[in-house]
Amino acid sequence: MRSKRPADASERLIKPYLESLNLGGVEHQPLGNVTPDFSIDGRIAVEVRRLNQNFVDGIGDHQGVEQVHFSIYPWLHNELPKMGPSIEGESWWVSVHYRRPLPHSQAIRASIRNQLQAFMGRSARTSQSEWQIEAAPNFRLTLRLSSEDLGKFFVLASMSDYNQGGFVVAEALKNVELCSAEKWRKVIACPHKFEQWWLVLHDVMGLGLVNEDWVSVSEHLSPSCHVWNRIAVVGSKDPLRGHVLYTRQPV
């Protein structure tokens, strides 16, 4: 009898997602405590991994981003449109720049809302096409006047985390590709032949990506990821709703 280890947190979360696809029985570690993590109907091998990232602090210690989860991005995505429509065709792009350590997110949200409302009340907003707003320590907004009416007064343009080194979509893309390469090395060493190999990632990055962001990640995946038959991402909040980033053939 093959020995098996207990399923970890990511595997426990992803198993119901795999079962929800109704493609056949889902078995954890079908070959024992080796690759793959799951099989579906004995045909599809599934590797599971946490989709995370790390930043290095001032003394050289590594800390996972999910340990300092920051929820401003999804909040801005929903909040900015609520601040009102464009005014006589005037719209502003909002870019966000921050680095840790940061104040509590509720304090930052209140400051952002107050400062943007104050900006809307300025009579000389368009005297220059770009403004910088320090919403909190280590947290800055850049407002750029749009050349066209965007329908809303404020529209989220981008978000840069200087501890992570890039925009959220670019950072997610980089980490998906890193996870793909790491896991595929294990697949190559697996002697058992399955019809298909899938990679399913448990998103713990804490970047708050929305559906449009995952579509962008999908569109820019490196061809090196095409070794898989499918790559999907599952979040903790809605584990049955996976984002399929790549699929090579019908199942």
PAZAPA-4460 file (N, C-alpha, C; in steps of 0.05 Angstrom, whole numbers, plus 32768, in hexadecimal, padded with zeros to 4 digits):
% residues 251
    n_x    n_y    n_z   ca_x   ca_y   ca_z    c_x    c_y    c_z   seq   type   mol
   8011   7FE8   8000   8000   8000   8000   8012   8019   8000     1      M     A
   800B   802C   7FEE   801B   8044   7FEC   8015   8056   8004     2      R     A
   802A   8062   8010   8026   8074   8025   801E   8090   801A     3      S     A
   800C   809C   8029   8003   80B7   8021   8005   80CA   8038     4      K     A
   800C   80E3   8033   800C   80F7   8048   7FF1   8104   8048     5      R     A
   7FE9   8111   805F   7FD0   811F   8060   7FD0   8136   804C     6      P     A
   7FB8   813C   8041   7FB6   8153   802F   7FBC   816D   803E     7      A     A
   7FCB   817F   8030   7FD0   8199   803D   7FB9   81AC   8038     8      D     A
   7FBB   81C4   8042   7FA4   81D8   8040   7F9D   81DE   8023     9      A     A
   7FB0   81E1   8012   7FAA   81E7   7FF6   7F9D   81D0   7FE8    10      S     A
   7FA6   81B7   7FEE   7F9A   81A0   7FE2   7F7D   819C   7FEC    11      E     A
   7F78   81A1   8006   7F5D   819F   8010   7F4A   81B3   8003    12      R     A
   7F55   81CB   7FFD   7F44   81DF   7FF0   7F3F   81D9   7FD3    13      L     A
   7F52   81CD   7FC6   7F50   81C9   7FA9   7F41   81B0   7FA2    14      I     A
   7F40   819C   7FB4   7F32   8183   7FAE   7F14   8188   7FA6    15      K     A
   7F05   8198   7FB6   7EE9   819D   7FAE   7EE7   81AA   7F93    16      P     A
   7EFA   81BB   7F8C   7EFA   81C7   7F71   7EFD   81B2   7F5C    17      Y     A
   7F10   81A0   7F5F   7F13   818A   7F4C   7EFA   8179   7F4A    18      L     A
   7EEE   8173   7F61   7ED6   8162   7F61   7EBF   8171   7F53    19      E     A
   7EBE   818B   7F55   7EA8   819B   7F49   7EA9   819A   7F2A    20      S     A
   7EBF   8192   7F1F   7EC2   8191   7F02   7EB4   8178   7EF6    21      L     A
   7EAD   8165   7F07   7E9D   814D   7EFF   7EAB   813E   7EE8    22      N     A
   7EC5   813A   7EEB   7ED4   812B   7ED6   7EDB   810F   7EDF    23      L     A
   7ED3   8107   7EF7   7ED9   80ED   7F01   7EE3   80EE   7F1E    24      G     A
   7EE9   80D7   7F29   7EF2   80D6   7F45   7F0C   80E5   7F49    25      G     A
   7F0E   80F2   7F60   7F26   8102   7F67   7F34   80F3   7F7D    26      V     A
   7F4D   80EB   7F79   7F5D   80DC   7F8D   7F75   80EC   7F95    27      E     A
   7F79   80EF   7FAF   7F91   80FD   7FB9   7FA9   80EA   7FB9    28      H     A
   7FBF   80F3   7FAE   7FD8   80E4   7FAC   7FD3   80C7   7FA2    29      Q     A
   7FCB   80C4   7F8A   7FC4   80A9   7F7F   7FDC   8096   7F7E    30      P     A
   7FF5   80A2   7F7D   800D   8091   7F7D   801B   8091   7F97    31      L     A
   800E   809B   7FAC   801B   809E   7FC6   8027   80B9   7FCA    32      G     A
   803A   80BB   7FDC   8045   80D5   7FE3   805A   80DF   7FCE    33      N     A
   8051   80E0   7FB5   8061   80E9   7F9F   804F   80F8   7F8B    34      V     A
   805A   8103   7F77   804B   8110   7F62   8039   80FC   7F54    35      T     A
   801F   8102   7F4E   8012   811C   7F51   8003   811E   7F6B    36      P     A
   7FF8   8136   7F71   7FE9   813A   7F89   7FCD   812E   7F87    37      D     A
   7FC1   812F   7F70   7FA7   8124   7F6B   7FA6   8117   7F50    38      F     A
   7F93   8105   7F4D   7F8B   80FB   7F32   7F6D   80FE   7F2F    39      S     A
   7F64   8102   7F17   7F48   8104   7F10   7F41   80EE   7EFD    40      I     A
   7F30   80DC   7F05   7F27   80C6   7EF4   7F3F   80B4   7EEB    41      D     A
   7F55   80B5   7EFA   7F6C   80A5   7EF2   7F7A   80AF   7ED9    42      G     A
   7F70   80C4   7ECC   7F7B   80CD   7EB3   7F8A   80E7   7EB5    43      R     A
   7F81   80F8   7EC7   7F8C   8114   7EC9   7F9B   8116   7EE3    44      I     A
   7FB4   811D   7EE1   7FC5   8122   7EF9   7FC5   813F   7EFF    45      A     A
   7FC2   8146   7F19   7FC0   8162   7F21   7FD6   8167   7F36    46      V     A
   7FE6   817B   7F31   7FF9   8186   7F44   7FED   819F   7F51    47      E     A
   7FF0   81A1   7F6B   7FE5   81B8   7F7A   7FFC   81C7   7F87    48      V     A
   7FFA   81E2   7F87   800E   81F2   7F94   8002   820C   7F9D    49      R     A
   800C   8216   7FB4   8004   8231   7FBD   8011   8246   7FAA    50      R     A
   8000   8258   7FA0   800A   826E   7F8F   8010   8285   7FA2    51      L     A
   8029   8287   7FAA   8031   829C   7FBC   8049   82AB   7FB2    52      N     A
   8051   82BF   7FC1   806A   82CE   7FBA   8076   82D8   7FD4    53      Q     A
   808F   82E1   7FD2   809D   82EA   7FEA   80AA   8305   7FE5    54      N     A
   80AD   8314   7FFA   80BE   832C   7FF9   80D2   832B   800F    55      F     A
   80E8   8339   800B   80FE   8339   801F   80FD   8353   802E    56      V     A
   80FE   8351   8049   80FC   836A   8059   8118   8376   805C    57      D     A
   811A   838B   806B   8132   839A   806E   8149   838B   807B    58      G     A
   8143   8376   8089   8159   8367   8096   815E   834C   8088    59      I     A
   8152   8349   8071   8157   8332   8061   8145   831A   8066    60      G     A
   8131   831D   8077   811F   8307   807C   810A   8305   8066    61      D     A
   8102   82ED   805F   80ED   82E8   804B   80D2   82E5   8059    62      H     A
   80BE   82F2   804D   80A3   82F0   8058   8090   82ED   8042    63      Q     A
   807E   82DA   8044   806A   82D6   802F   8057   82ED   802E    64      G     A
   804F   82F5   8015   803C   830B   8012   8022   8306   8020    65      V     A
   8019   82EC   801F   7FFF   82E6   802C   7FFF   82EB   804A    66      E     A
   8017   82ED   8056   8018   82F3   8072   8013   8310   8078    67      Q     A
   8015   8321   8064   800F   833D   8067   7FF9   8345   8053    68      V     A
   7FE4   8334   8052   7FCF   8338   803E   7FC5   8354   803E    69      H     A
   7FC3   835F   8026   7FBB   837B   8024   7FA3   837C   8010    70      F     A
   7F8D   8386   801A   7F74   8384   800B   7F6C   839E   7FFD    71      S     A
   7F7E   83B1   7FF9   7F77   83CA   7FED   7F6F   83C7   7FD0    72      I     A
   7F7C   83B6   7FC1   7F77   83B4   7FA4   7F5A   83AD   7F9E    73      Y     A
   7F4E   8397   7FA8   7F32   8392   7FA2   7F20   83A7   7FAC    74      P     A
   7F27   83B4   7FC3   7F16   83C9   7FCE   7F16   83E1   7FBA    75      W     A
   7F2D   83E9   7FB0   7F2F   83FF   7F9D   7F1F   83F8   7F84    76      L     A
   7F22   83DF   7F7B   7F15   83D7   7F62   7EF6   83DB   7F64    77      H     A
   7EEB   83D7   7F7C   7ECF   83DB   7F81   7EC7   83F7   7F89    78      N     A
   7ED9   8404   7F98   7ED3   841E   7FA4   7ED5   8436   7F91    79      E     A
   7EEA   8436   7F80   7EEE   844D   7F6E   7ED6   8453   7F5C    80      L     A
   7EC9   843F   7F50   7EB1   8446   7F3F   7E9B   8452   7F4F    81      P     A
   7E99   844C   7F6A   7E84   8457   7F7A   7E88   8475   7F80    82      K     A
   7E9F   847F   7F7B   7EA5   849B   7F81   7E99   84AE   7F6C    83      M     A
   7E8D   84A3   7F58   7E7E   84B4   7F46   7E87   84B3   7F29    84      G     A
   7E75   84BD   7F17   7E7B   84BD   7EFB   7E8F   84D4   7EF4    85      P     A
   7E99   84D3   7EDB   7EAA   84E8   7ED2   7E9C   8503   7ED3    86      S     A
   7EAA   8518   7ED6   7E9F   8533   7ED8   7EA5   8543   7EBF    87      I     A
   7E91   8547   7EAE   7E95   8555   7E95   7EAC   8549   7E85    88      E     A
   7EAC   852E   7E84   7EC0   8520   7E74   7EDB   851C   7E82    89      G     A
   7EDD   8525   7E9B   7EF7   8524   7EA9   7EF8   850A   7EB9    90      E     A
   7F0E   84FA   7EB4   7F13   84E1   7EC3   7F30   84E0   7ECA    91      S     A
   7F36   84D1   7EE0   7F51   84CF   7EEA   7F59   84B2   7EEE    92      W     A
   7F70   84AA   7EE4   7F7C   8490   7EE9   7F89   8490   7F05    93      W     A
   7F85   847B   7F14   7F90   8479   7F2F   7FA4   8462   7F30    94      V     A
   7FBD   8469   7F35   7FD2   8454   7F39   7FDA   8454   7F56    95      S     A
   7FDF   843D   7F61   7FE5   843A   7F7E   8001   842F   7F81    96      V     A
   8011   843A   7F93   802C   8431   7F98   802F   842E   7FB7    97      H     A
   8039   8418   7FC0   803D   8414   7FDC   8053   8401   7FE2    98      Y     A
   805D   8403   7FFA   8071   83EF   8005   806B   83EB   8022    99      R     A
   8072   83D4   802C   806F   83CE   8048   8086   83DA   8059   100      R     A
   8080   83DF   8073   8068   83DB   8082   8053   83F0   807C   101      P     A
   803A   83E8   8081   8023   83F9   807B   8011   83FB   8093   102      L     A
   8002   8411   8095   7FED   8413   80AA   7FD7   83FF   80A5   103      P     A
   7FC5   83FD   80B7   7FAE   83EB   80B4   7F9E   83F3   809B   104      H     A
   7F94   83DF   808C   7F87   83E4   8073   7F6E   83F6   8076   105      S     A
   7F60   83F4   808D   7F48   8405   8091   7F50   8423   8092   106      Q     A
   7F67   8428   809E   7F70   8444   80A0   7F78   844E   8084   107      A     A
   7F84   843D   8074   7F8C   8445   8059   7F73   844A   8048   108      I     A
   7F5F   8438   804A   7F46   843C   803B   7F39   8456   8041   109      R     A
   7F37   845D   805B   7F2B   8476   8063   7F3A   848E   8057   110      A     A
   7F54   848D   8058   7F65   84A2   804E   7F62   84A5   8030   111      S     A
   7F61   848F   8022   7F5E   8490   8005   7F43   849D   7FFD   112      I     A
   7F2E   8494   800B   7F14   849F   8005   7F13   84BD   800A   113      R     A
   7F1D   84C5   8021   7F1C   84E2   8028   7F2D   84F3   8015   114      N     A
   7F45   84E9   800E   7F56   84F9   7FFC   7F4B   84FA   7FE0   115      Q     A
   7F40   84E5   7FD6   7F35   84E6   7FBB   7F1C   84F7   7FBA   116      L     A
   7F0C   84F7   7FCF   7EF5   8509   7FD0   7EFE   8526   7FD1   117      Q     A
   7F13   852B   7FE0   7F1E   8546   7FE1   7F28   854F   7FC6   118      A     A
   7F35   853C   7FB8   7F3F   8542   7F9D   7F29   8549   7F8A   119      F     A
   7F13   853B   7F8C   7EFC   8540   7F7A   7EF1   855D   7F7F   120      M     A
   7EF5   8567   7F97   7EEB   8582   7F9D   7EFE   8598   7F96   121      G     A
   7F16   8592   7F8C   7F29   85A7   7F84   7F1F   85B5   7F6B   122      R     A
   7F22   85CF   7F6B   7F1A   85DF   7F53   7F2F   85DE   7F3E   123      S     A
   7F48   85D9   7F45   7F5E   85DB   7F32   7F6A   85BF   7F2C   124      A     A
   7F59   85AB   7F2C   7F63   858F   7F28   7F73   858D   7F0E   125      R     A
   7F68   8599   7EF8   7F74   8595   7EDE   7F8B   85A9   7ED8   126      T     A
   7F94   85B7   7EEC   7FAA   85C9   7EE8   7FC4   85BA   7EE2   127      S     A
   7FC4   85A0   7EE9   7FDA   858E   7EE2   7FCE   8573   7EDD   128      Q     A
   7FDC   8563   7ECD   7FD1   8549   7EC4   7FD8   8532   7ED7   129      S     A
   7FE9   8537   7EEB   7FF1   8522   7EFD   7FF3   852D   7F1A   130      E     A
   7FE9   851E   7F2D   7FEA   8525   7F49   7FF4   850D   7F59   131      W     A
   8003   8513   7F6E   800C   84FF   7F81   7FFD   8503   7F9C   132      Q     A
   7FF2   84EE   7FA7   7FE4   84F0   7FC1   7FF0   84DB   7FD4   133      I     A
   7FFA   84E4   7FEB   8004   84D2   7FFF   7FED   84CB   8011   134      E     A
   7FE1   84B3   800C   7FC9   84AB   801B   7FD0   84A1   8037   135      A     A
   7FE9   8497   803B   7FF2   848C   8054   8010   8488   8053   136      A     A
   801D   8484   8069   8039   847D   8068   803E   8465   8056   137      P     A
   8050   8468   8043   8058   8452   8030   8041   844C   801C   138      N     A
   802E   845D   8019   8017   8458   8007   8011   8472   7FF8   139      F     A
   8015   8470   7FDD   8012   8488   7FCC   7FFF   8483   7FB5   140      R     A
   7FEF   8497   7FAE   7FDE   8496   7F96   7FE9   84A9   7F81   141      L     A
   7FE9   84A0   7F68   7FEF   84B2   7F52   7FD6   84B5   7F41   142      T     A
   7FCD   84CD   7F3E   7FB5   84D3   7F2E   7FBE   84DF   7F13   143      L     A
   7FB5   84D3   7EFD   7FBC   84DD   7EE3   7FA3   84E3   7ED3   144      R     A
   7FA2   84FC   7EC8   7F8A   8504   7EB9   7F88   84F4   7E9F   145      L     A
   7F70   84E8   7E9B   7F6C   84D8   7E83   7F67   84EA   7E6B   146      S     A
   7F70   84E1   7E54   7F6B   84F0   7E3C   7F4F   84EB   7E31   147      S     A
   7F40   84D9   7E3D   7F25   84D4   7E34   7F13   84CF   7E4C   148      E     A
   7EF9   84D1   7E46   7EE5   84CD   7E5B   7EE3   84AF   7E60   149      D     A
   7EE9   84A6   7E79   7EE8   848A   7E81   7ECE   8481   7E8D   150      L     A
   7EBB   8494   7E8F   7EA1   848E   7E9A   7EA0   8492   7EB8   151      G     A
   7EB6   848D   7EC6   7EB8   8491   7EE3   7ECD   84A7   7EE8   152      K     A
   7ECB   84B4   7EFF   7EDF   84C9   7F05   7EFA   84BD   7F0B   153      F     A
   7EFA   84A7   7F1B   7F13   8499   7F22   7F12   847C   7F16   154      F     A
   7F28   8474   7F0A   7F2A   8459   7EFF   7F45   844E   7F07   155      V     A
   7F45   8436   7F13   7F5D   8429   7F1C   7F6F   8421   7F04   156      L     A
   7F88   842A   7F04   7F9A   8425   7EEE   7FAD   840E   7EF5   157      A     A
   7FBA   8410   7F0C   7FCE   83FC   7F13   7FD4   83FD   7F31   158      S     A
   7FE1   83E9   7F3B   7FE9   83E8   7F57   8004   83DB   7F59   159      M     A
   8017   83EA   7F65   8033   83E0   7F67   803A   83DC   7F84   160      S     A
   8043   83C4   7F8A   804D   83BE   7FA5   806C   83BC   7FA2   161      D     A
   807A   83D0   7FAE   8096   83D1   7FAB   80A5   83BB   7FBA   162      Y     A
   8097   83AD   7FCC   80A3   8396   7FD9   80A1   837E   7FC6   163      N     A
   808E   837E   7FB4   808A   8368   7FA1   8097   836D   7F86   164      Q     A
   809C   8387   7F80   80AB   838D   7F68   809B   838F   7F4F   165      G     A
   8081   8395   7F50   8073   8398   7F37   8055   839B   7F3A   166      G     A
   8047   839D   7F23   802A   839F   7F23   801F   8384   7F2A   167      F     A
   8006   8384   7F34   7FFB   836B   7F3F   7FF8   8356   7F29   168      V     A
   7FF0   835D   7F11   7FED   8349   7EFC   8009   833E   7EF4   169      V     A
   801D   834F   7EF2   8037   8346   7EEB   8043   8334   7F01   170      A     A
   803D   833B   7F1A   8047   832B   7F30   8039   8310   7F31   171      E     A
   801F   830F   7F2C   8011   82F6   7F2B   801C   82E4   7F14   172      A     A
   801F   82F1   7EFD   802A   82E2   7EE6   8045   82D6   7EEC   173      L     A
   8057   82E6   7EF8   8071   82DC   7EFE   8070   82C4   7F11   174      K     A
   805E   82C5   7F25   805D   82AF   7F38   804F   8296   7F2D   175      N     A
   803C   829A   7F1B   8030   8282   7F0E   8045   8274   7EFE   176      V     A
   8055   8283   7EF0   806A   8277   7EDF   807F   8269   7EF0   177      E     A
   8086   8275   7F07   809A   8268   7F19   808F   824E   7F24   178      L     A
   8075   824E   7F2C   8069   8236   7F36   8067   8220   7F21   179      C     A
   8061   8228   7F08   805F   8215   7EF2   8079   8207   7EEE   180      S     A
   808F   8217   7EED   80A9   820B   7EE8   80B1   81F8   7EFE   181      A     A
   80AC   8201   7F17   80B4   81F0   7F2E   80A5   81D6   7F2E   182      E     A
   808B   81D6   7F29   807B   81BE   7F2A   8081   81AC   7F12   183      K     A
   8086   81B8   7EFB   808B   81A7   7EE3   80A4   8196   7EE6   184      W     A
   80B7   81A0   7EF5   80D0   8190   7EFA   80C9   8176   7F08   185      R     A
   80B4   8177   7F1A   80AB   815F   7F28   809D   814C   7F15   186      K     A
   808D   8158   7F02   807E   8148   7EEF   8091   8138   7EDD   187      V     A
   80A6   8145   7ED4   80B9   8137   7EC2   80C5   811E   7ED0   188      I     A
   80C8   811F   7EEA   80D4   8108   7EF9   80BF   80F3   7EFF   189      A     A
   80A6   80F7   7EF9   8091   80E4   7F00   808F   80CE   7EEA   190      C     A
   8093   80B5   7EF1   8093   80A0   7EDD   8077   8098   7ED3   191      P     A
   8063   809E   7EE3   8047   8096   7EDB   803D   80A8   7EC5   192      H     A
   8030   809C   7EB1   8026   80AB   7E9A   8008   80B0   7E9D   193      K     A
   8001   80C9   7EA0   7FE5   80D1   7EA1   7FDF   80DE   7E86   194      F     A
   7FC5   80DF   7E7F   7FBD   80EB   7E66   7FC2   8109   7E66   195      E     A
   7FBD   8115   7E7D   7FC0   8132   7E80   7FCD   8139   7E9A   196      Q     A
   7FDA   8151   7E9A   7FE6   815C   7EB3   7FDB   8178   7EB7   197      W     A
   7FD0   817C   7ECE   7FC5   8197   7ED5   7FD6   81A3   7EEC   198      W     A
   7FD6   81BD   7EED   7FE1   81CC   7F03   7FCB   81DD   7F0E   199      L     A
   7FC4   81D9   7F28   7FB0   81E9   7F35   7FBC   81F8   7F4C   200      V     A
   7FBB   8212   7F4B   7FC8   8224   7F5F   7FB4   822F   7F72   201      L     A
   7FBC   822F   7F8C   7FAC   823C   7FA1   7FB7   8258   7FA6   202      H     A
   7FA7   826C   7F9E   7FB1   8287   7FA0   7FB1   8291   7FBD   203      D     A
   7FC9   8295   7FC7   7FCD   82A1   7FE2   7FDE   82BA   7FE0   204      V     A
   7FE0   82C6   7FC8   7FF1   82DD   7FC5   7FE7   82F6   7FD4   205      M     A
   7FCD   82F7   7FD8   7FC2   830F   7FE5   7FC1   8328   7FD4   206      G     A
   7FC2   8325   7FBA   7FC2   833C   7FA8   7FA5   8345   7FA1   207      L     A
   7F91   8335   7FA7   7F76   833D   7FA1   7F6F   833F   7F84   208      G     A
   7F7B   832E   7F73   7F75   832F   7F57   7F58   8328   7F51   209      L     A
   7F4C   8337   7F3E   7F31   8332   7F35   7F31   8323   7F1B   210      V     A
   7F1A   831C   7F11   7F19   830B   7EF9   7F28   8316   7EE1   211      N     A
   7F25   8331   7EDD   7F33   833D   7EC6   7F52   833A   7EC9   212      E     A
   7F5C   833A   7EE1   7F78   8337   7EE5   7F81   831B   7EDD   213      D     A
   7F72   8307   7EE5   7F79   82EB   7EDE   7F78   82E7   7EC0   214      W     A
   7F65   82F4   7EB3   7F64   82F3   7E95   7F7E   82FE   7E89   215      V     A
   7F87   8314   7E95   7FA0   8320   7E8B   7FB8   830D   7E90   216      S     A
   7FB9   8301   7EA8   7FCE   82ED   7EAD   7FCD   82D7   7E98   217      V     A
   7FB5   82CD   7E93   7FB2   82B7   7E7F   7FBC   82BF   7E64   218      S     A
   7FB7   82D8   7E5C   7FBF   82E1   7E41   7FDD   82E4   7E3E   219      E     A
   7FEB   82E7   7E55   8008   82EC   7E54   8019   82D5   7E5E   220      H     A
   800D   82BE   7E62   801C   82A7   7E6C   8032   82A0   7E58   221      L     A
   8049   829A   7E63   8060   8292   7E53   805A   8277   7E45   222      S     A
   8064   8272   7E2D   8061   8258   7E20   806D   8241   7E31   223      P     A
   807F   8248   7E43   808A   8233   7E54   8075   8226   7E65   224      S     A
   805F   8234   7E6A   8049   8228   7E7A   8037   8215   7E6A   225      C     A
   803B   8214   7E50   8029   8204   7E3F   8030   81E7   7E40   226      H     A
   8043   81DF   7E51   8048   81C2   7E55   8031   81B5   7E63   227      V     A
   8021   81C5   7E72   800A   81BA   7E81   7FF2   81B8   7E6E   228      W     A
   7FE0   81A6   7E74   7FC7   81A5   7E65   7FB3   81BA   7E70   229      N     A
   7FB6   81C1   7E89   7FA5   81D6   7E95   7FB4   81E2   7EAC   230      R     A
   7FB1   81FD   7EAF   7FBA   820B   7EC7   7FA2   821B   7ED1   231      I     A
   7F9C   8218   7EEA   7F85   8226   7EF7   7F8E   8231   7F11   232      A     A
   7F80   8246   7F1A   7F85   8253   7F34   7F6B   8253   7F44   233      V     A
   7F6D   824B   7F5D   7F56   824A   7F6F   7F5B   825C   7F87   234      V     A
   7F48   826C   7F8E   7F4B   827E   7FA5   7F3D   8273   7FBE   235      G     A
   7F45   827C   7FD5   7F3A   8272   7FEE   7F1D   827B   7FF2   236      S     A
   7F15   8292   7FE8   7EFB   829D   7FEE   7EE5   828E   7FDE   237      K     A
   7EEB   8285   7FC6   7ED8   8278   7FB5   7EE6   8260   7FA7   238      D     A
   7EEC   824B   7FB6   7EFD   8236   7FAC   7EF1   8226   7F95   239      P     A
   7ED7   8227   7F92   7ECA   8218   7F7C   7ECB   8227   7F61   240      L     A
   7ED4   8240   7F63   7ED5   8251   7F4B   7EF3   8254   7F43   241      R     A
   7EFC   8243   7F32   7F18   8245   7F2A   7F1B   8256   7F11   242      G     A
   7F32   8263   7F0F   7F39   8272   7EF7   7F4B   8261   7EE6   243      H     A
   7F42   8259   7ECF   7F53   8248   7EBD   7F64   825B   7EAD   244      V     A
   7F7F   8259   7EB1   7F92   826B   7EA4   7F9B   825F   7E89   245      L     A
   7F9A   8245   7E87   7FA3   8238   7E6E   7F97   821D   7E6C   246      Y     A
   7F8F   8215   7E54   7F86   81FA   7E4F   7F8F   81F2   7E33   247      T     A
   7F99   81DA   7E30   7FA5   81D2   7E16   7F93   81C0   7E06   248      R     A
   7F82   81B0   7E13   7F72   819E   7E04   7F59   8197   7E15   249      Q     A
   7F44   818D   7E08   7F2C   8186   7E17   7F32   816F   7E2B   250      P     A
   7F22   816F   7E41   7F26   815A   7E55   7F13   8143   7E4F   251      V     A
***
